[in-house]
């Protein structure tokens, strides 16, 4: 056992490059884990700046100064935030309120349908089972109401924090974009001059992560807009709210589409019942999901990530438990980062081992 540990250590931790790389990973990981809540606005600002760096670079290439380019991009971000706050948020808020008011009527209709099951299928469904379902739903609705009340009591602090972030984030994004070279040089002062392994990993990840995140934003918008058009054309209630849920469901591969199908089907069923309209809407929704999975995703993410579905699900669960919705959104890029680290680490050590054997020969 001791010999195995010694061989493992000598293979992966005798090269100075791997020691430097391991040190950077450990310090960076501990810093993020320990100061997660405090660093989140900064991390979000860095991520947004990274995503818009390509636009700033293109403006710089056509002769626009970096300061002006950063100002233009920051103005676009602020305009987008204002549109969301002043246009989309009130519409969504109104539809959420309407849905909450309709929940008792939906629950009553569902109760009537379930009450008929023991009469129609006595061999499969008993009255006790239906009562257990009613009890469970009532309990969950009560708990949901309590959570809404507690959330409303804490909303004042949340609103203040939101507006602080609303002011700080655009400022941070502006300065990250404007002074990118200066900030990178300053950070480079804390790193050793010899950092080939870190450079290799970053070069492998840069294009992949940027392409993935931009592609994911495009996918969310395409699925959201196409779902809204389809739902509004069919006359589905709460079309904007439900289509937004469908768009956001693509953040979580495999699981998101399955979960969001439940509210889509329930709202359509309570609105139309088992009619042809219900069947048409489910067929259109299934077509959107099919086109997303078989046309849009391969088009946007071809060769960007190469991860097994199990690895994706594990990454979503792990990073989602750490950082919530941000962890879920960036789970696949973070899993790709880990994959690139392992690949670069093993390739580097294999190359170093081959070089040492060549020198001996």
C-alpha positions as a printed NumPy array, in Angstrom:
array([[  0.   ,   0.   ,   0.   ],
       [  2.804,   2.404,   0.93 ],
       [  4.574,   1.603,  -2.336],
       [  1.412,   2.348,  -4.309],
       [  1.019,   5.711,  -2.573],
       [  4.688,   6.506,  -3.204],
       [  4.36 ,   5.627,  -6.891],
       [  1.196,   7.743,  -7.184],
       [  2.938,  10.691,  -5.499],
       [  6.068,  10.377,  -7.621],
       [  3.987,  10.223, -10.801],
       [  1.731,  13.205, -10.184],
       [  3.472,  15.485,  -7.676],
       [  7.189,  15.471,  -8.429],
       [  6.94 ,  17.799, -11.414],
       [  6.932,  21.495, -10.314],
       [  4.248,  22.253, -12.911],
       [  1.777,  19.848, -11.305],
       [  2.572,  21.162,  -7.813],
       [  1.912,  24.739,  -8.948],
       [ -1.29 ,  23.663, -10.656],
       [ -2.509,  21.697,  -7.616],
       [ -1.736,  24.665,  -5.344],
       [ -3.74 ,  27.06 ,  -7.539],
       [ -6.69 ,  24.649,  -7.632],
       [ -6.701,  24.074,  -3.866],
       [ -6.393,  27.761,  -2.958],
       [ -9.013,  28.796,  -5.524],
       [-11.431,  26.048,  -4.46 ],
       [-11.091,  26.836,  -0.744],
       [-11.524,  30.549,  -1.396],
       [-14.742,  29.969,  -3.325],
       [-16.137,  27.476,  -0.786],
       [-15.314,  29.53 ,   2.318],
       [-16.342,  32.929,   0.911],
       [-19.115,  31.676,  -1.358],
       [-21.819,  34.165,  -0.311],
       [-19.448,  37.141,  -0.215],
       [-17.774,  36.383,  -3.535],
       [-20.929,  35.589,  -5.513],
       [-21.487,  39.163,  -6.869],
       [-17.84 ,  39.318,  -7.935],
       [-17.998,  35.888,  -9.557],
       [-21.189,  36.815, -11.407],
       [-19.545,  40.048, -12.59 ],
       [-16.476,  38.143, -13.793],
       [-18.659,  35.615, -15.644],
       [-20.755,  38.319, -17.343],
       [-17.622,  40.226, -18.344],
       [-16.093,  37.029, -19.695],
       [-19.182,  36.322, -21.784],
       [-19.181,  39.811, -23.322],
       [-15.416,  39.985, -23.839],
       [-15.854,  38.695, -27.395],
       [-18.116,  41.636, -28.287],
       [-15.671,  44.138, -26.749],
       [-12.806,  42.504, -28.648],
       [-14.693,  42.789, -31.97 ],
       [-15.47 ,  46.468, -31.328],
       [-11.826,  47.009, -30.481],
       [-10.811,  45.365, -33.744],
       [-12.825,  47.853, -35.807],
       [-11.194,  50.84 , -34.114],
       [-13.449,  51.481, -31.119],
       [-11.428,  52.163, -27.967],
       [-11.731,  49.599, -25.187],
       [-13.258,  52.139, -22.825],
       [-15.996,  53.062, -25.324],
       [-16.578,  49.388, -26.176],
       [-16.918,  48.506, -22.476],
       [-19.35 ,  51.413, -22.056],
       [-21.478,  50.219, -25.002],
       [-21.631,  46.663, -23.659],
       [-22.475,  47.874, -20.141],
       [-25.248,  50.045, -21.576],
       [-26.665,  47.018, -23.426],
       [-26.62 ,  45.003, -20.196],
       [-28.387,  47.8  , -18.305],
       [-30.989,  48.138, -21.077],
       [-31.671,  44.409, -20.913],
       [-32.074,  44.563, -17.118],
       [-34.483,  47.501, -17.419],
       [-36.576,  45.691, -20.038],
       [-36.798,  42.664, -17.772],
       [-37.73 ,  44.767, -14.723],
       [-40.182,  47.133, -16.401],
       [-41.795,  44.876, -19.019],
       [-41.373,  41.166, -18.395],
       [-41.395,  41.12 , -14.582],
       [-44.805,  42.845, -14.209],
       [-46.342,  40.469, -16.771],
       [-44.884,  37.433, -15.025],
       [-45.948,  38.745, -11.619],
       [-49.515,  39.208, -12.869],
       [-49.667,  35.684, -14.269],
       [-48.22 ,  34.201, -11.065],
       [-50.888,  36.017,  -9.031],
       [-53.625,  34.755, -11.346],
       [-52.308,  31.205, -11.102],
       [-52.252,  31.354,  -7.289],
       [-55.875,  32.574,  -7.271],
       [-56.87 ,  29.724,  -9.577],
       [-55.145,  26.999,  -7.534],
       [-58.137,  26.323,  -5.204],
       [-60.443,  25.863,  -8.22 ],
       [-57.884,  23.56 ,  -9.861],
       [-57.553,  21.61 ,  -6.635],
       [-61.339,  21.251,  -6.403],
       [-61.574,  20.018,  -9.992],
       [-58.746,  17.57 ,  -9.4  ],
       [-60.473,  16.353,  -6.238],
       [-63.645,  15.619,  -8.196],
       [-61.732,  13.661, -10.825],
       [-59.842,  11.636,  -8.23 ],
       [-63.019,  10.931,  -6.242],
       [-64.463,   9.146,  -9.281],
       [-61.491,   6.795,  -9.66 ],
       [-62.544,   4.308,  -6.906],
       [-65.973,   4.03 ,  -8.586],
       [-64.622,   3.644, -12.106],
       [-61.627,   1.419, -11.24 ],
       [-62.394,  -0.283,  -7.896],
       [-59.863,  -3.055,  -8.553],
       [-56.975,  -0.612,  -8.937],
       [-57.782,   2.461,  -6.816],
       [-59.287,   2.471,  -3.331],
       [-60.984,   5.284,  -1.42 ],
       [-58.199,   5.189,   1.188],
       [-55.557,   5.825,  -1.47 ],
       [-57.458,   8.821,  -2.804],
       [-57.839,  10.217,   0.72 ],
       [-54.094,   9.81 ,   1.281],
       [-53.466,  11.795,  -1.899],
       [-55.841,  14.557,  -0.748],
       [-54.136,  14.718,   2.654],
       [-50.702,  14.932,   1.048],
       [-51.773,  17.707,  -1.338],
       [-53.43 ,  19.727,   1.453],
       [-50.29 ,  19.434,   3.577],
       [-48.085,  20.557,   0.712],
       [-50.353,  23.509,  -0.09 ],
       [-50.303,  24.56 ,   3.568],
       [-46.51 ,  24.339,   3.668],
       [-46.329,  26.303,   0.419],
       [-48.499,  29.048,   1.889],
       [-46.28 ,  29.239,   4.98 ],
       [-43.164,  29.491,   2.803],
       [-44.756,  32.293,   0.763],
       [-45.541,  34.219,   3.97 ],
       [-42.008,  33.773,   5.319],
       [-40.613,  34.785,   1.932],
       [-42.733,  37.943,   1.894],
       [-41.517,  38.862,   5.397],
       [-37.904,  38.544,   4.255],
       [-38.526,  40.277,   0.946],
       [-37.484,  43.725,   2.214],
       [-33.916,  42.582,   2.806],
       [-33.977,  40.746,  -0.511],
       [-35.138,  43.848,  -2.397],
       [-32.411,  46.   ,  -0.811],
       [-29.766,  43.389,  -1.667],
       [-31.113,  43.122,  -5.218],
       [-30.839,  46.862,  -5.848],
       [-27.334,  46.951,  -4.359],
       [-26.337,  44.189,  -6.787],
       [-28.161,  46.024,  -9.587],
       [-25.842,  48.985,  -9.074],
       [-22.646,  47.062,  -8.323],
       [-22.81 ,  44.44 , -11.075],
       [-22.805,  46.804, -14.089],
       [-19.976,  48.804, -12.497],
       [-17.908,  45.664, -11.926],
       [-18.608,  44.4  , -15.445],
       [-17.558,  47.768, -16.902],
       [-14.236,  47.849, -15.061],
       [-13.55 ,  44.144, -15.694],
       [-13.988,  44.77 , -19.421],
       [-12.221,  48.137, -19.542],
       [ -9.179,  47.139, -17.447],
       [ -9.006,  43.467, -18.388],
       [ -5.306,  43.514, -19.36 ],
       [ -4.284,  45.429, -16.256],
       [ -6.247,  43.089, -13.95 ],
       [ -4.773,  39.988, -15.599],
       [ -1.25 ,  41.39 , -15.275],
       [ -1.88 ,  42.136, -11.597],
       [ -3.157,  38.608, -10.975],
       [ -0.187,  37.217, -12.906],
       [  2.155,  38.776, -10.358],
       [  0.906,  36.248,  -7.797],
       [  1.611,  33.267, -10.074],
       [  4.962,  31.71 , -10.97 ],
       [  6.488,  32.668, -14.302],
       [  6.53 ,  28.997, -15.339],
       [  2.882,  27.919, -15.579],
       [  2.566,  25.907, -18.766],
       [  0.047,  23.442, -17.325],
       [ -2.317,  26.229, -16.231],
       [ -2.018,  27.839, -19.674],
       [ -2.759,  24.5  , -21.359],
       [ -5.92 ,  23.936, -19.323],
       [ -7.159,  27.49 , -19.918],
       [ -6.514,  27.278, -23.66 ],
       [ -8.54 ,  24.037, -23.809],
       [-11.401,  25.509, -21.792],
       [-11.645,  29.068, -23.079],
       [-13.455,  28.413, -26.338],
       [-15.5  ,  25.507, -24.96 ],
       [-16.946,  27.284, -21.927],
       [-17.622,  30.543, -23.773],
       [-19.349,  28.667, -26.601],
       [-21.359,  26.57 , -24.153],
       [-22.658,  29.461, -22.048],
       [-23.513,  31.616, -25.053],
       [-25.158,  28.622, -26.709],
       [-27.167,  27.908, -23.556],
       [-28.475,  31.491, -23.465],
       [-29.476,  31.19 , -27.12 ],
       [-31.173,  27.85 , -26.439],
       [-33.147,  29.306, -23.525],
       [-34.342,  32.235, -25.637],
       [-35.264,  30.083, -28.656],
       [-37.166,  27.509, -26.58 ],
       [-38.861,  30.228, -24.501],
       [-39.978,  32.311, -27.512],
       [-41.099,  29.318, -29.582],
       [-43.027,  27.879, -26.609],
       [-44.666,  31.253, -25.91 ],
       [-45.76 ,  31.618, -29.549],
       [-47.196,  28.085, -29.546],
       [-48.953,  28.452, -26.176],
       [-50.338,  31.924, -27.007],
       [-51.57 ,  30.692, -30.391],
       [-53.388,  27.818, -28.657],
       [-54.812,  30.216, -26.063],
       [-53.205,  28.499, -23.07 ],
       [-53.597,  30.359, -19.79 ],
       [-50.392,  31.775, -18.229],
       [-48.59 ,  31.311, -21.574],
       [-45.724,  33.683, -20.692],
       [-45.094,  32.068, -17.302],
       [-45.289,  28.475, -18.548],
       [-43.159,  29.193, -21.624],
       [-40.505,  30.775, -19.37 ],
       [-40.447,  27.591, -17.295],
       [-40.031,  25.562, -20.478],
       [-37.158,  27.808, -21.566],
       [-35.411,  27.598, -18.198],
       [-35.865,  23.819, -18.11 ],
       [-33.087,  23.416, -20.691],
       [-30.592,  24.5  , -18.004],
       [-30.878,  21.043, -16.442],
       [-30.35 ,  18.448, -19.187],
       [-32.635,  15.39 , -19.237],
       [-34.352,  16.26 , -15.922],
       [-35.634,  19.768, -16.667],
       [-37.801,  18.845, -19.635],
       [-39.344,  15.935, -17.723],
       [-40.18 ,  18.032, -14.659],
       [-41.646,  21.017, -16.539],
       [-43.942,  18.712, -18.524],
       [-46.061,  18.267, -15.372],
       [-47.23 ,  21.91 , -15.006],
       [-47.695,  22.237, -18.78 ],
       [-49.927,  19.151, -18.89 ],
       [-51.839,  20.022, -15.698],
       [-52.667,  23.602, -16.699],
       [-53.718,  22.481, -20.179],
       [-55.85 ,  19.681, -18.732],
       [-57.598,  21.923, -16.18 ],
       [-58.283,  24.484, -18.899],
       [-59.571,  22.16 , -21.643],
       [-59.991,  18.713, -20.112],
       [-59.395,  15.603, -22.215],
       [-60.213,  17.366, -25.487],
       [-58.56 ,  17.743, -28.867],
       [-57.081,  21.122, -27.8  ],
       [-55.291,  19.385, -24.947],
       [-53.932,  16.757, -27.331],
       [-52.787,  19.372, -29.87 ],
       [-50.966,  21.389, -27.215],
       [-49.16 ,  18.329, -25.83 ],
       [-48.192,  17.346, -29.383],
       [-46.814,  20.839, -30.094],
       [-44.935,  20.829, -26.786],
       [-43.462,  17.398, -27.578],
       [-42.422,  18.683, -31.026],
       [-40.611,  21.658, -29.447],
       [-38.764,  19.334, -27.069],
       [-37.885,  16.985, -29.94 ],
       [-36.53 ,  19.81 , -32.112],
       [-34.587,  21.21 , -29.182],
       [-32.932,  17.906, -28.352],
       [-32.308,  16.683, -31.9  ],
       [-31.717,  19.882, -33.889],
       [-30.951,  22.915, -31.71 ],
       [-28.669,  21.242, -29.147],
       [-26.449,  19.485, -31.751],
       [-26.291,  22.746, -33.728],
       [-25.279,  24.892, -30.763],
       [-23.134,  22.475, -28.782],
       [-21.487,  20.291, -31.398],
       [-18.191,  19.113, -29.896],
       [-18.309,  21.794, -27.176],
       [-18.679,  19.301, -24.364],
       [-18.135,  15.578, -24.359],
       [-19.546,  14.337, -21.08 ],
       [-21.431,  11.175, -20.2  ],
       [-25.068,  11.765, -19.099],
       [-24.274,  10.336, -15.642],
       [-21.434,  12.856, -15.254],
       [-23.787,  15.682, -16.253],
       [-26.458,  14.643, -13.73 ],
       [-23.868,  14.247, -10.929],
       [-22.434,  17.698, -11.779],
       [-25.903,  19.291, -11.725],
       [-26.729,  17.748,  -8.328],
       [-23.34 ,  18.565,  -6.771],
       [-22.871,  22.138,  -7.976],
       [-26.574,  22.908,  -7.601],
       [-26.378,  21.956,  -3.912],
       [-23.376,  24.284,  -3.52 ],
       [-24.511,  27.393,  -5.422],
       [-28.211,  26.97 ,  -6.199],
       [-29.426,  28.099,  -9.617],
       [-25.995,  29.454, -10.573],
       [-24.451,  26.08 ,  -9.75 ],
       [-27.063,  24.321, -11.878],
       [-26.482,  26.683, -14.808],
       [-22.693,  26.352, -14.706],
       [-22.631,  22.647, -13.758],
       [-21.66 ,  21.466, -17.237],
       [-18.89 ,  24.094, -17.737],
       [-17.515,  23.227, -14.293],
       [-17.65 ,  19.511, -15.116],
       [-15.874,  20.305, -18.384],
       [-13.256,  22.191, -16.367],
       [-12.671,  19.151, -14.163],
       [-12.454,  16.934, -17.237],
       [ -9.914,  19.295, -18.843],
       [ -7.86 ,  19.41 , -15.627],
       [ -7.706,  15.617, -15.4  ],
       [ -6.845,  15.312, -19.089],
       [ -4.149,  18.005, -19.005],
       [ -2.72 ,  16.633, -15.756],
       [ -2.446,  13.055, -16.976],
       [ -1.195,  14.1  , -20.427],
       [  1.419,  16.367, -18.86 ],
       [  2.705,  13.633, -16.56 ],
       [  2.752,  11.078, -19.369],
       [  4.725,  13.519, -21.538],
       [  7.127,  14.275, -18.683],
       [  7.619,  10.565, -18.06 ],
       [  8.304,   9.941, -21.778],
       [ 10.789,  12.846, -21.868],
       [ 12.665,  11.505, -18.876],
       [ 12.868,   8.047, -20.416],
       [ 14.136,   9.612, -23.678],
       [ 16.87 ,  11.474, -21.805],
       [ 17.99 ,   8.222, -20.149],
       [ 18.227,   6.544, -23.549]])
